[in-house]
Amino acid sequence: MEAPARHFSATMADKEGVHNLTSKADFDTAMATKDTLMVLDCFATWCGPCKVIAPQVVKMSDTYKDARFYKIDVDDVPEVAQELGVRAMPTFFLFKNGEKVSEVVGANPKALEAAIQSNV
């Protein structure tokens, strides 16, 4: 059985898959790790396109082992969504060394993968 998502720790960054950030503190901890590309999926549970692309993002997390993948529910953590300027879901942000290097709006797996490839 997996540990509850609310018990986020820096060691999660070492595990595979897409990790759920459930608070601003989780987001800040994820951003503090600056040595690898961070891919952040800003989604909403009611968003159809978010549900469609989610399995593809999981596959990308398996393919691009040098990147860290996270997701955050914009309704559960609105302060992060506001800080990032999320206006549509899904929106993917790519961060490197704490700086935003790319943004992909919409369920566009080809654009997301291209952004990952050019920044990993």
For each residue, the residues with C-beta under 8 A, 3 or more apart:
1:
2:
3: 7
4: 7
5: 8 19 20 22
6: 22 23
7: 3 4
8: 5 12 19 21 22 23 25 26 29 30
9: 12 29
10: 13 29 32 33
11: 14 15
12: 8 9 15 19
13: 10 19 30 33 36 68
14: 11
15: 11 12 19
16: 61 62 65
17: 58 61 62 69
18: 41 54 57 58 61 69 70 71
19: 5 8 12 13 15 30 68 69 70 71
20: 5 70 71 72 73
21: 8 26 27 30 40 70 71 72 77 80
22: 5 6 8 26 72 73 76 77
23: 6 8 26 27 77
24: 27 28 77 79 80
25: 8 28 29
26: 8 21 22 23 29 30 72
27: 21 23 24 30 31 72 77 80
28: 24 25 31 32
29: 8 9 10 25 26 32 33
30: 8 13 19 21 26 27 33 38 40 68 70
31: 27 28 34 38 95 98
32: 10 28 29 98
33: 10 13 29 30 36 38 68
34: 31 96 97 98
35:
36: 13 33 66 67 68
37: 64 66 67 68 94 95 96 101 116 119 120
38: 30 31 33 67 68 70 94 95 96
39: 57 60 61 64 67 68 69 70 92 93 94 112 116
40: 21 30 70 71 72 84 92 93 94 95
41: 18 50 54 57 69 70 71 72 90 92
42: 71 72 74 80 81 84 86 89 90 91 92 93
43: 47 50 54 71 72 73 74 89 90
44: 47 50 73 74 75 89
45: 50 73 75
46:
47: 43 44 50 51 89 90
48: 51 52
49: 52 53 89 90 106 107
50: 41 43 44 45 47 53 54 89 90 107
51: 47 48 54
52: 48 49 107
53: 49 50 56 57 90 107 108 109 112
54: 18 41 43 50 51 57 58 71
55: 58 59
56: 53 59 60 109
57: 18 39 41 53 54 60 61 69 71 109 112
58: 17 18 54 55 61 62 69
59: 55 56 62 63
60: 39 56 57 63 64 69 109 112 113 116
61: 16 17 18 39 57 58 64 67 69
62: 16 17 58 59 65
63: 59 60
64: 37 39 60 61 67 116 120
65: 16 62
66: 36 37 120
67: 36 37 38 39 61 64 116 120
68: 13 19 30 33 36 37 38 39
69: 17 18 19 39 41 57 58 60 61
70: 18 19 20 21 30 38 39 40 41
71: 18 19 20 21 40 41 42 43 54 57
72: 20 21 22 26 27 40 41 42 43 76 77 80 81
73: 20 22 43 44 45 76 77
74: 42 43 44 77 78 80 81 86 89
75: 44 45 78
76: 22 72 73
77: 21 22 23 24 27 72 73 74 80 81
78: 74 75 81 82
79: 24 82 83
80: 21 24 27 42 72 74 77 83 84
81: 42 72 74 77 78 84 86
82: 78 79 85 86
83: 79 80
84: 40 42 80 81 91 93
85: 82
86: 42 74 81 82 89 91
87: 91 105
88: 91 105 106
89: 42 43 44 47 49 50 74 86
90: 41 42 43 47 49 50 53 105 106 107
91: 42 84 86 87 88 103 104 105 106
92: 39 40 41 42 102 103 104 105 112 115
93: 39 40 42 84 100 102 103
94: 37 38 39 40 100 101 102 103 104 115 116 119
95: 31 37 38 40 98 99 100 101
96: 34 37 38 99 101 119
97: 34
98: 31 32 34 95
99: 95 96
100: 93 94 95 103
101: 37 94 95 96 119
102: 92 93 94 115 118 119
103: 91 92 93 94 100
104: 91 92 94 108 111 112 115
105: 87 88 90 91 92
106: 49 88 90 91 111
107: 49 50 52 53 90
108: 53 104 111 112
109: 53 56 57 60 112 113
110: 113 114
111: 104 106 108 114 115
112: 39 53 57 60 92 104 108 109 115 116
113: 60 109 110 116 117
114: 110 111 117 118
115: 92 94 102 104 111 112 118 119
116: 37 39 60 64 67 94 112 113 119 120
117: 113 114 120
118: 102 114 115
119: 37 94 96 101 102 115 116
120: 37 64 66 67 116 117
